[in-house]
Amino acid sequence: MLKLNNLSVSVGKKQILSNIDFQFEPDKVYAVMGPNGSGKSTLGYSIAGHPAYEVTSGQIVFNNEDITEEEPEKRAEKGIFLSFQSPLQIAGVTVFQLLRLALEGKVDPLELRNKINRIAKELKIRDELLNRSLNEGASGGERKKLELLQAVVLDPKFLILDEIDTGVDVDALKIIGSYIDKIKKGRTIVLITHYNRILKYIKPDYVLVLVNGRLVKVGKKDLAHQIEEQGYESLNSNL
């Protein structure tokens, strides 16, 4: 699905990621963990093609195609989606209007509206939020649900969820986790997280640990439990 070949990334003159080698497979869920400043979000932004994140060496290969130099829009068209840590409020634009613009000419508007309403119901998003400006008056959990709704409607094959559990209460977290588990078939899902909270509701196939911009450990879901109980210092031999 997506392969990182010796990937190094800088922001300005500062190198953030160093020599990341990894292959993400379809129908798998990956949790990317690490302490603050370890490069987790940088990894997501780099895959999505954010222009501030410069690939200084290596490649990003998606479905056997080198996309290292491609614009974010082209990557999105190919099926890569990145959610934001802090979803923005967009004045005067509802989620329906935003998605209608993104899918113009591809989906019938009535079909799109019905799909949005169905997914919103499953995620327990209040109707009034769908009719307001995007994220207006929405709590942290509601913003993350709306972000997930957008992702599912756009139907990406490679879905990066950056801190989908931050600012989310227990009830919303359970709904989000259960829904991610439901939609994982046919996709690669990457969960970027500081904590083990979301992993109680969706079991990752693999856990990747970044420290100081390097991939220091790859393991199964038990690795997340080890980190929660013992901290990143328990991986000291790899640091």
Backbone hydrogen bonds, N-H to C=O, Kabsch-Sander energy under -0.5 kcal/mol:
donor,donor_aa,acceptor,acceptor_aa,energy
2,L,24,F,-1.9
3,K,61,V,-3.1
4,L,22,F,-3.5
5,N,3,K,-0.6
5,N,59,Q,-2.4
6,N,4,L,-0.8
7,L,20,I,-2.6
8,S,57,S,-2.5
9,V,17,L,-1.4
10,S,54,E,-2.7
11,V,14,K,-2.7
14,K,11,V,-2.0
15,Q,13,K,-0.6
16,I,9,V,-3.0
17,L,9,V,-1.8
18,S,213,G,-2.9
20,I,7,L,-2.7
21,D,19,N,-0.6
22,F,4,L,-1.8
22,F,20,I,-0.5
24,F,2,L,-3.4
27,D,187,R,-1.2
28,K,25,E,-0.7
28,K,187,R,-0.6
30,Y,189,I,-3.1
31,A,206,Y,-2.5
32,V,30,Y,-0.5
32,V,191,L,-3.4
33,M,31,A,-0.6
33,M,208,L,-3.3
38,S,35,P,-1.5
43,L,39,G,-2.0
44,G,40,K,-1.6
45,Y,41,S,-2.9
46,S,42,T,-2.5
47,I,43,L,-2.1
48,A,44,G,-2.1
49,G,45,Y,-1.2
50,H,45,Y,-2.5
53,Y,50,H,-1.8
54,E,10,S,-2.7
54,E,52,A,-0.8
55,V,53,Y,-0.5
56,T,8,S,-1.9
56,T,54,E,-0.8
57,S,8,S,-1.3
59,Q,5,N,-1.8
61,V,3,K,-2.8
62,F,60,I,-0.5
62,F,65,E,-3.0
63,N,1,M,-3.4
63,N,61,V,-0.5
65,E,62,F,-1.2
67,I,60,I,-2.8
67,I,65,E,-0.6
68,T,60,I,-0.6
70,E,67,I,-1.6
75,R,71,E,-1.9
76,A,72,P,-2.5
77,E,73,E,-2.2
78,K,74,K,-1.5
79,G,75,R,-0.7
79,G,76,A,-1.1
80,I,75,R,-1.8
81,F,158,F,-2.6
83,S,160,I,-2.7
90,I,134,L,-1.6
91,A,89,Q,-0.6
93,V,90,I,-1.4
96,F,130,L,-0.5
98,L,94,T,-2.3
99,L,95,V,-2.4
100,R,96,F,-2.6
101,L,97,Q,-1.9
102,A,98,L,-2.1
103,L,99,L,-2.0
104,E,101,L,-1.1
106,K,103,L,-2.7
107,V,103,L,-1.3
112,L,108,D,-2.7
113,R,109,P,-2.6
114,N,110,L,-2.4
115,K,111,E,-2.1
116,I,112,L,-2.6
117,N,113,R,-2.5
118,R,114,N,-2.2
119,I,115,K,-2.5
120,A,116,I,-2.7
121,K,117,N,-1.9
122,E,118,R,-1.8
123,L,119,I,-2.2
124,K,120,A,-0.5
124,K,121,K,-0.7
125,I,120,A,-2.9
129,L,126,R,-1.1
130,L,126,R,-0.9
130,L,127,D,-0.8
131,N,127,D,-1.0
132,R,128,E,-0.6
134,L,90,I,-0.7
134,L,93,V,-3.3
136,E,133,S,-2.5
138,A,135,N,-1.6
143,R,139,S,-2.5
144,K,140,G,-1.9
145,K,141,G,-2.0
146,L,142,E,-2.5
147,E,143,R,-2.1
148,L,144,K,-2.1
149,L,145,K,-2.6
150,Q,146,L,-2.1
151,A,147,E,-2.0
152,V,148,L,-2.5
153,V,149,L,-2.3
154,L,150,Q,-2.1
155,D,151,A,-1.1
157,K,79,G,-1.2
158,F,79,G,-2.9
159,L,188,T,-3.0
160,I,81,F,-3.2
160,I,158,F,-0.6
161,L,159,L,-0.6
161,L,190,V,-3.2
162,D,160,I,-0.7
163,E,161,L,-0.9
163,E,192,I,-2.7
166,T,163,E,-1.4
168,V,165,D,-1.2
173,L,169,D,-2.6
174,K,170,V,-2.1
175,I,171,D,-1.8
176,I,172,A,-2.8
177,G,173,L,-2.9
178,S,174,K,-2.3
179,Y,175,I,-2.1
180,I,176,I,-2.5
181,D,177,G,-2.1
182,K,178,S,-1.6
183,I,179,Y,-1.7
184,K,180,I,-0.6
184,K,181,D,-0.6
187,R,184,K,-2.1
188,T,157,K,-2.6
189,I,28,K,-2.3
190,V,159,L,-3.1
191,L,30,Y,-3.6
191,L,189,I,-0.5
192,I,161,L,-2.7
192,I,190,V,-0.7
193,T,32,V,-2.4
193,T,191,L,-0.6
200,K,197,R,-1.6
201,Y,198,I,-1.6
202,I,198,I,-1.2
205,D,29,V,-2.6
206,Y,29,V,-1.6
207,V,219,G,-3.3
208,L,31,A,-3.4
209,V,217,K,-2.7
210,L,33,M,-2.9
210,L,208,L,-0.5
211,V,214,R,-2.3
213,G,38,S,-1.7
214,R,211,V,-1.6
216,V,209,V,-2.3
216,V,214,R,-1.0
217,K,209,V,-1.1
219,G,207,V,-2.4
223,L,220,K,-1.9
224,A,220,K,-0.5
224,A,221,K,-0.8
225,H,221,K,-1.2
226,Q,222,D,-2.2
227,I,223,L,-2.1
228,E,224,A,-2.2
229,E,225,H,-2.1
230,Q,226,Q,-2.8
231,G,227,I,-2.4
234,S,231,G,-1.3
235,L,232,Y,-1.8
236,N,233,E,-1.7
238,N,235,L,-2.7
239,L,235,L,-0.7
239,L,236,N,-0.9
